């Protein structure tokens, strides 16, 4: 992606997940608490309680340079307190769970984004990836034919199904079902047997 951004006449911005390894965790632990900023909602812009974000590019600069990562790449991390029911793993330190991502969007300038805004933008992208994953579970992961035309028609039908599920979640479902995966909806709703009822001579 970096090479694509270097092509003349082309501008490519990326925001992708990054591995939280021991170096990232060590950098997170070295960052003072007052450097951690509250995360912002990607819909309202308001502060999200219990989630914080910061940039650790400066703490990883020597390692990033040694690995020949692009100098324009910024490393962001997000942390949240472990829930009461969660068991800490070797990847969770100081009672926090971490996630990281990288972006080539600068911090300043006309196209610049602060740490908080870059984090909010990335979480929108993560939601898109969830949508891609659940869409694959609705049908594209099992194309039925070697025929291009048949598969094209299949994908069109899947697109309609995904749209219908989205609208059903919005208008007809509540609670856990409004956020349920396609597999759950299939077992809880779509595959529920119907019963023919006769009343007033009508079926």
Number of C-alpha atoms within 10 A of each C-alpha: 9 16 8 11 14 11 10 7 6 8 10 13 12 13 20 12 15 15 11 17 10 11 13 22 18 14 16 23 12 11 14 8 11 7 12 19 16 19 25 22 18 18 9 7 12 11 15 12 11 11 18 22 24 24 24 19 19 11 17 16 15 11 12 16 11 9 9 9 12 12 12 10 17 21 23 23 25 22 21 16 16 17 11 6 6 8 9 14 9 6 12 16 16 9 14 15 18 21 16 22 20 21 19 20 19 17 14 9 8 7 8 13 15 14 21 24 17 23 28 18 16 20 17 14 14 14 11 12 12 13 13 12 13 17 19 15 15 20 17 17 10 11 14 11 11 8 9 10 10 13 16 13 11 17 16 13 13 18 16 11 14 19 12 12 16 14 11 13 17 12 9 11 13 12 8 8 15 16 14 16 16 18 12 12 17 13 10 12 10 11 9 10 6 6 6 5 8 8 6 5 6 6 7
